[in-house]
Amino acid sequence: AQSVTQPDIHITVSEGASLELRCNYSYGATPYLFWYVQSPGQGLQLLLKYFSGDTLVQGIKGFEAEFKRSQSSFNLRKPSVHWSDAAEYFCALVSGGYQKVTFGTGTKLQVIP
Amino acid sequence: EAGVTQFPSHSVIEKGQTVTLRCDPISGHDNLYWYRRVMGKEIKFLLHFVKESKQDESGMPNNRFLAERTGGTYSTLKVQPAELEDSGVYFCASSPGQGETQYFGPGTRLLVL
């Protein structure tokens, strides 16, 4: 069965510092991978996605993620965090046929001045 | 273009009552999905419509949950009778077709007392 693991439940970073959120997946083939963000009181917004091709994908709001097949990882990064980035971040995958999305448990990001 | 909308945004009901959640997908999107996040847990798939037909309802927790999509436009998810463990956030998503990105609504926050 496919699964997504986000090992960090909470992360606190200082504004302006770099950020890396970890995501590992388990799936028999190459999945489609996503990062979504949920700001307080808001819905889920798609940050970026990986289907195939270049393993470094760029997303909105200055985020990027790198697919590493050998490590079954799809970590999210941002070089300089802004206070408005405080939110909950979800890594997700979809198997071939693209039906149900499997989510990780989420990582809550706190940004301190 | 309007995104996925959900109504109501919040609902507080007593155990044993009935609640109906509504989702309006992005216009033209044949695929509609329901997901749920119970507090502290990951977001989990409930079911998938293609137009008015249920493609996959493997995630529906029990027969107290009934989803419909009459006419292949908006969808409703009815919980009858509601139990305490039904509390959580119910998300709806839509996509133009299979193999394409799912766009999520803001969610309905359900609290069963």
Interface residues (C-beta under 8 A of the other chain):
Chain A: V4 F34 Y36 Q42 G43 L44 Q45 L46 K49 F90 V94 G97 Y98 Q99 K100 V101 T102 F103 G104 T105 G106
Chain B: G3 V4 Q6 Y33 Y35 K41 E42 I43 K44 F45 H48 Q55 D56 S58 G59 F91 A93 S95 Q98 G99 E100 T101 Q102 Y103 F104 G105 P106 G107
